[in-house]
Amino acid sequence: MNNSEVIKALKELREDLTASLNEVFDKLLDSINNMSENDKTLIDFVYPLSAMPELFIGKKPTAVISGMERVEVKTWRGVFTEILTHCNAETVYHEKLMFLRNKVLGKVRVLVSDKPDGMKRPLKLEDDLFFETHLGTAELIRILTNRILDEVGYDYSGISVAIRDE
């Protein structure tokens, strides 16, 4: 095959792929357009936990997704709890979380502690492991990722959150 034949074959392949892709998107758009308004509100959007925390403001979480596992949640506290529960279940991360107690501080209160004293809305993960959850959505995600998971070395790159506009 000479260059002109290769170029011709590539252009034909591009046209075929474009036509196939257009067909798939047309079907998807038709199915969305044919949904009732109630059904349209049930569409979840999935974003990685590592996305900008501000992206999650004003959204309602519906699930935490890790690999093929999907766990339904209803609140951001539920997202926080689900992810920390998985992290804490592994011995190496449990030990590191325990080491963080009373060392992760907010502006006016401790965010990770061995007791709930001084917390407005403590999340008890264990008898001697508490997390403050009385925070806004973006701040809760930022503390979870940057101040807790990053500190213990927990890889959350494969974790996503399904959300819905409120």
Backbone torsions as a table, in degrees:
resi	resn	phi	psi	omega
1	MET	NA	132.5	176.5
2	ASN	-91.7	176.0	-174.8
3	ASN	-58.9	-40.9	-177.7
4	SER	-66.6	-34.3	177.9
5	GLU	-70.6	-38.5	177.7
6	VAL	-64.6	-45.2	179.6
7	ILE	-62.2	-43.9	179.0
8	LYS	-61.1	-44.1	-179.6
9	ALA	-64.4	-40.6	178.5
10	LEU	-65.4	-40.1	178.2
11	LYS	-64.4	-40.6	177.8
12	GLU	-64.9	-41.2	177.9
13	LEU	-63.0	-42.8	178.3
14	ARG	-61.1	-42.8	179.0
15	GLU	-63.3	-41.9	178.6
16	ASP	-64.3	-44.9	179.8
17	LEU	-65.0	-41.6	178.7
18	THR	-62.7	-43.2	178.7
19	ALA	-63.1	-43.2	179.0
20	SER	-64.3	-43.7	179.3
21	LEU	-64.4	-42.6	177.2
22	ASN	-60.4	-39.7	179.4
23	GLU	-63.4	-44.6	178.8
24	VAL	-62.2	-45.9	-179.8
25	PHE	-67.1	-37.2	176.9
26	ASP	-60.8	-42.4	178.1
27	LYS	-64.6	-42.0	179.0
28	LEU	-63.2	-45.5	179.2
29	LEU	-64.1	-40.2	177.7
30	ASP	-62.2	-42.8	-179.1
31	SER	-66.2	-36.9	177.1
32	ILE	-68.7	-42.7	179.7
33	ASN	-64.1	-29.8	-179.2
34	ASN	-85.7	-3.7	177.3
35	MET	-75.1	152.0	173.2
36	SER	-73.8	163.9	179.4
37	GLU	-61.1	-35.5	178.3
38	ASN	-64.8	-40.3	179.1
39	ASP	-66.0	-36.0	-178.3
40	LYS	-64.0	-30.4	-179.8
41	THR	-75.4	-8.7	-179.3
42	LEU	-92.1	2.5	-179.2
43	ILE	-78.6	124.8	177.5
44	ASP	-94.6	146.2	172.0
45	PHE	-111.4	138.9	-175.5
46	VAL	-111.8	126.9	179.7
47	TYR	-128.1	145.7	177.0
48	PRO	-67.2	147.4	178.1
49	LEU	-59.6	-25.9	-178.4
50	SER	-78.2	-1.4	178.4
51	ALA	-65.2	165.1	177.3
52	MET	-56.5	127.2	-178.1
53	PRO	-56.4	-30.5	-179.9
54	GLU	-63.3	-22.3	177.8
55	LEU	-60.8	-29.6	-174.9
56	PHE	-85.9	-9.9	-178.4
57	ILE	-63.9	133.2	178.0
58	GLY	78.6	8.3	179.9
59	LYS	-110.8	154.7	178.6
60	LYS	-107.0	121.8	178.0
61	PRO	-72.9	144.1	177.8
62	THR	-120.3	-23.1	-179.8
63	ALA	-164.6	154.7	169.7
64	VAL	-107.5	128.9	-176.1
65	ILE	-119.3	125.7	177.9
66	SER	-135.8	109.9	-175.5
67	GLY	63.7	-124.6	179.7
68	MET	-94.7	0.5	-178.2
69	GLU	-93.0	129.8	177.5
70	ARG	-125.3	119.9	179.7
71	VAL	-114.3	121.1	-179.1
72	GLU	-69.7	137.1	175.3
73	VAL	-136.7	161.0	-178.4
74	LYS	-119.1	-16.4	-176.0
75	THR	-137.3	165.8	175.1
76	TRP	-68.4	-31.1	174.1
77	ARG	-62.6	-36.6	176.3
78	GLY	-63.7	-39.9	176.3
79	VAL	-61.5	-50.0	179.9
80	PHE	-55.9	-47.7	-178.5
81	THR	-63.7	-46.8	-177.5
82	GLU	-61.0	-46.0	-177.5
83	ILE	-68.5	-44.0	179.5
84	LEU	-67.2	-32.9	177.5
85	THR	-62.7	-43.8	177.5
86	HIS	-65.4	-43.0	179.1
87	CYS	-61.5	-47.3	-176.6
88	ASN	-67.7	-22.3	-178.2
89	ALA	-69.2	-21.3	178.9
90	GLU	-92.3	126.0	-172.8
91	THR	-51.4	-46.6	-176.8
92	VAL	-61.4	-40.2	-180.0
93	TYR	-76.8	-32.4	176.4
94	HIS	-58.6	-47.4	-179.9
95	GLU	-61.7	-39.6	179.8
96	LYS	-70.2	-36.8	176.0
97	LEU	-63.7	-41.2	178.8
98	MET	-62.5	-35.8	178.2
99	PHE	-67.2	-29.3	-179.4
100	LEU	-73.9	-16.2	-176.5
101	ARG	-54.0	134.2	177.6
102	ASN	64.6	14.0	178.1
103	LYS	-115.9	-17.7	178.7
104	VAL	-98.1	107.2	-173.4
105	LEU	-110.6	142.6	171.1
106	GLY	-94.2	-164.6	-179.7
107	LYS	-68.5	-37.9	-176.1
108	VAL	-128.3	-5.6	-179.0
109	ARG	-150.5	163.4	178.1
110	VAL	-75.1	138.5	-178.5
111	LEU	-98.2	-25.4	175.3
112	VAL	-131.4	124.5	-173.2
113	SER	-145.4	168.3	175.3
114	ASP	-92.2	-4.1	177.2
115	LYS	-151.1	156.5	-175.9
116	PRO	-80.3	-4.2	-176.8
117	ASP	-54.4	129.6	177.5
118	GLY	85.9	-6.4	178.5
119	MET	-90.3	142.5	178.5
120	LYS	-79.4	-39.0	-179.6
121	ARG	-142.1	76.2	-176.1
122	PRO	-71.8	142.3	172.6
123	LEU	-106.8	117.7	-179.4
124	LYS	-91.1	113.7	176.4
125	LEU	-92.8	-33.2	176.6
126	GLU	-149.6	175.7	-179.4
127	ASP	-57.7	-32.4	-177.8
128	ASP	-125.5	35.0	177.9
129	LEU	-144.6	108.6	-176.7
130	PHE	-126.2	148.3	178.3
131	PHE	-128.6	138.5	175.8
132	GLU	-78.1	130.1	179.5
133	THR	-123.3	8.2	178.4
134	HIS	-85.0	74.5	-175.5
135	LEU	-144.4	160.8	174.3
136	GLY	-70.4	163.4	-176.6
137	THR	-53.8	-54.7	-176.2
138	ALA	-62.8	-41.3	-179.1
139	GLU	-67.5	-38.7	178.1
140	LEU	-61.3	-45.2	179.0
141	ILE	-66.4	-42.0	-179.7
142	ARG	-63.1	-43.6	179.2
143	ILE	-66.6	-43.3	178.5
144	LEU	-57.4	-49.6	-175.1
145	THR	-79.0	-56.2	-172.0
146	ASN	-78.0	-39.0	-171.6
147	ARG	-97.8	-17.0	-179.6
148	ILE	-116.0	-65.5	-174.6
149	LEU	-62.7	-43.1	177.4
150	ASP	-62.7	-39.8	-178.4
151	GLU	-63.6	-35.5	-179.7
152	VAL	-92.2	-3.7	178.0
153	GLY	80.0	21.6	-178.9
154	TYR	-79.9	125.9	-178.7
155	ASP	-82.6	109.7	179.6
156	TYR	-108.8	15.7	-178.6
157	SER	-63.6	-25.3	180.0
158	GLY	-94.3	8.0	-178.9
159	ILE	-101.2	132.5	177.2
160	SER	-126.8	162.3	178.0
161	VAL	-124.2	127.2	174.5
162	ALA	-85.6	131.5	-178.7
163	ILE	-132.9	163.3	179.1
164	ARG	-137.7	141.8	175.7
165	ASP	-63.9	138.6	177.2
166	GLU	-86.2	NA	NA
